[in-house]
Amino acid sequence: MELNTFTQSDDYVTHYRLWGEATGGDVIVMLHGGMSHSGWQGPLAEPVVAGSGLSFVATDRRGSGLNAGRGHLPDRDQAVADTVEFLRFLATRFERVHLAGWCFGAQVASAVAAEVAGEGLVTSLLMISPGFVFNERYSDVLSLSVDSALAAVREFGIEPAKDRAYIQVPLQTSDFTTLPDWHKFILEDDLRLTTVTEATVDSWGALAELAEQKFPHVGDIPVLAVFGRQDRLVDNERVEAFLTGHRPVTVEHFDTGHAVQFEEPDKLAGVVTAFVSSTR
């Protein structure tokens, strides 16, 4: 794995991880979930690259991972614009760019794919545990976390700086997987987001709405959706119905939790590489 940076047009530095060659035929570009970062995709990237001839890139979203301003995503349009700009950069190095997203990253990927539909920039769209509809438990807990943080701010008459991350991200290790080794990985990961700004929460909501509006307009590209049957965060049935109700989608189900790449990396890599190969 090679750690690289890309300077956006506003001089913001985006960090990304590269597995495989820096130029070539096909590259998979993976967008991470809400609290995670590019490093969480290593378990999938390694078996994908091994012997396949594919390259794999995972990028940190603005305010996440190794990027500056941790916990602060200014707005939804910035997240989309950053990714589009990064994809245009990769398109100068690779013949085909396959856009992928895990969890919330799948929603961002859908919005981005729709933004550039018809340009030939994105060859296919891959979604792992796509978070278009989260279950009621997570939605309720997130709302309570936001409400309690805002209530505390109002009670003490504080006006936090826009880039101050003070809202707790209410996710547990068991939300992602049941495997103890990966619980330890998550808990010891200093790059994961534990608090975010109010603007980030607003951006997450706006991106979710945008993705739902835009998914039907991703263009005439192949789409893959992979679900973990034991997912504690995503309402798989409703998400699958939404996706397949708008267009043809190749659907795969794994006997895993939300973090499919943690529990079944080799099997997932096989599905991903086969799908990418079929689009050439």
N, C-alpha and C positions, 0 to 999 in steps of 0.2 A: 504494500500500500504506500502511496506517495501523497503527501499533504501539499496542496497547492493553494494559491490565492488568485482571485479575479477581481479587478478593480471596476466597479460599476461606473456609470457615466457621471454620477454625483460624487465620485471619489471614495465611496464606501467600499471597504475591502471585504469580499466574500471568500470564506474558506471552503475548500472542497477536497474530498478524498478521491483518489484515482487508483483503481485496480486495473492492471493490464496496460496496454500500450496507450500512449498519449495521442496517437493518430491512427486512422485505419478505416475499416468498413462500418462496423456497427458499435454504437455506444448506448448503454442503458443509463439514463439519468434519473436517479431516485430522490424524491422529496420526502423528508421525514415528517413525523407526527408533531403534535402540539408541544409536548414537553421534552421531546428527545432531540437528537441531532444526527449528523451524518454517520457518526461512529456506530450507531445502532444497526447499520445496514451491512457491516463487515461480515457477519455470519452468512449472509446471502451472497455478497459480492465475491467472496473467495471461491466457492464452488462454481459460481457462474463463469468466472474467468478461467478457471483451471481447465485447460484443454478445449475450450469452446471457440477461441479466437475473438471473443467479444471483449469489449472494455466496459468497465462499470464505474460510474461517477455518482457520488452522493454529496450533495451540497448542503451547507448550513444556511438556514433562512436568516434573514436580517434579524438581529437580536437573539440568535440562538447559537448553541455550540461554541465555537471559537470566535465567533463574530463579536464586534463591539456592541455596546448598548444592550447587555444581556437582559432579556425579559421584555424588551420594548420593540414592538412592531408598529410603526406609525399608522398605517392604514392598509386596507385590502389592495388598493391599486399599486402600492409600492411592492407588495409581495409578488403580484403578477408581473409587474414591469421588470423587477430584478430577475425573475426566472426567464422571461422572454429574452432579455439581453444576454443572459448566460447561455441560453440555448443557441442563440445566433453565433456566439463565440465558438461553441463546440461544433457547430455546423461547418465552420471553416477548417476543422480538423478531422471530421468524420463524414463518411458518405451518408450514413443514416443515423438519426437520433431517435431513440425510443424513450418516450417520457413515461416515468413511473412514479407512483406515490404510495406510501404506506399510511393508513389511518387518515388523519387530517390532511396529510400530504397528497392523498388521492384526490381530495376535493380541490386543492390548489392546482394539481396537475390537470384536472378537468377544465378549470377556468382558463388555464394557460393554453391548453390545446384548442379551446374554442377561440381564444384571442388570436391565434395564428392559423386558424383553419383555412385551408385552401392555398396556403403558401408553400406547402411541401416541406416545411421545416420539421414537423413531427411525423415519423413513419408509423408509429403505433402508440397506444396508450395502455399501460399496465397498472392495475390497482390491486394492492394487497390490503385486506381488511379495510375496505373503503368506508370512511366514517360519515356517509351522507345522513344517516339516521342513528343517533346514539340512543341507548336504552334509557328508560325513565330514571333509573337510579343515578346514573352519571349526570344526566341533565339536571336533576334536582339538586345533587350535591354541588355541582358547579354554580348553580344559581344561589344556593345558600352561602357558598364561599364568597362570591362577589358581593352579595347583599350585606354580609357581616362586615366585610372590609370597608365598604362604603359607609355603613352605619357608624363604624368606629371613627372614620374620617370626619363625618358630620358632627358626631358627639364632641370631639375635641377641637372642632373648628379649624382643622388642618386643610391646607390646600396643597396636596402633593405636587411635586414637579411632574410634568407630563411623562418624563422618562424614568420616574421612580417606580420600581417593581415592588408592589406591596400586597398584591392579591395572591393568595395561596392557590396553587394548582392542586386540586383535590383528587389526585390519583394515587393508588396503592400499587405495590409491586404485583399483587395478585390480580390486578386488572389486566395485566399483560400476559402473564404465564403462571403456571403452577409449579414450574421447575425451580427448586431452591437455588441452584447455581446462578440462574439468571436473576433471581431476587437479589442475590448478593451483588451481582454486576450492576443492577440498577441503583441500589442503595449507595454503592461506592462510587458512582459516576458523578463527579463534581461538575460536569458540563450540562447535566439535565436541568431543566427549568423547574424551580420550586416556587418561584413567585414571578408574577408578570404585572405589567402596567394596565391601567384601565383601557388605554388605547389598544393594547394587545387583545384584550377580551372582546372589545368592540370589533376589532379587525377579524378575529376568529369567526364571530357571528356573521359579519358582512361577507366574508369569504365563503362561508357555508351556504348563505343565500345565493351568492353569485354562482357557485358551483352547481346548485340545483337548477338555476335558470339556464346555465350555459351548457350543461352536459349534452342536451339534445343537439347541440350545434358544434360538436367537436370535429365534425367533418367526416369524410369517407375514409376513415382509418380503422384498422382492426383494433378491437378492445378486449382486454383480458381482465377478469375480476376473480380474485382468490379470496375465499372466506374460511375462517377457522370455526368449526362447528361449536366449540366451547367458548367462543368470544363473549367476554363479560361486558364489553363496552358498546359494541355495534349491534343494532337490530338487523341481523343478516337477512331475514325474510323480507322485511320492508325495503332494504337497500337493493336486494336482488330484483325485486318486483319493479322498483323504480328504474333501475338501469336497463333491464331487458324490456321494459315497457316502452322504451324510447328508440331502441336500435338493437341490432344483433350484437351479442356479447358472448364471448367464450367464458364459461363459468367453471371454476374448480372449487371443490370443498375438501378441506383438510381436517383431520381429527386433532386440532390444536386449539389453543387460545388465541388471543388477539395478536400476539407477536409470533406469527407463523415462522418468520425467519430465525427465531431463537429455537423453536421446537423441532422444525422439520426443514433445516436449511438445504440439505442435499436434494430432497424431494421437490422443494419449491424451486430450486435452481434448475432442475430438470424440466419442470413445467415452463419456467420463464424462458430458458434457452430454446426449447422446442417452439414456443410461440413466436419468439423473435425470428427464428430461422424460417418459420412459415410465412413471414411477411416480406421476405427478400424477393 
